[in-house]
């Protein structure tokens, strides 16, 4: 079976929205380390390998927004599409206390192989979708309720951004009015990683954008994924309309 490093839903949907899911899958292609990074199945099902629930939310959200969605089809442990090509964490050797055996001695040739097999085709496809007129990029990610040895994270949702807050700031304001939500402002991570997917496909072209992080225990099943997509879609549409971007 031919390996495809990405998939696209609704490429001809007419809305301005483009939903991206950089960490959609925990796939390890057969041509990379024989399809096995040296981790057991339990580790490959953890958040270290992909963003749990993010693909389902992205698929349902894009359908509700009537825009396309793009999904990676390789584990972030193979190579992280949400990092610049020169980022030292592009190939993670240690993640949340787990050593990644197949990455420990990965050399330049292996890095190039993974870039050409997975990373670059995904970004090339994303760039083509984002080049549609007046695109608004919404990137969907998920986070663990607690990392090993760390305090529990109090947020159900986080809104991440870099220097462009045109969409993120009013979205934060709107979400904070939801009485049942604790909303992270650039939490649980900073929204600025030079060369990451938002930088590459939105910031550098001046496209409106926001990155949304959802706590993964809330979107671990199809019902939770659909519920969050149904909740976010009208909020995003109303917020964008109010910004007049």
Buried (B, 14 or more C-beta within 10 A) or exposed (E): EEBBBBBBBBEEBEBBBBBBBBBBBBBBBEEBBEEEBBBEEEBBEBBBBBBBBBBBBBBBBBBBBBBBBBBBBBBBBBBBBBBBBEBEBBBBBEBBEBEBEBBEEBEEEBBEBBBEBBBBBBBEBBEEBBEBEEBBBBBBBBBBBEBEEEEEBEBBBBBBBBEBBBBBBBBBEBBEEEEEEBBBBBBBBEBBBEBBBBBBBBBEEEBBBBBBBBBBBBBBEEEBBBBBBEBBBEBBBEBBEEBEB
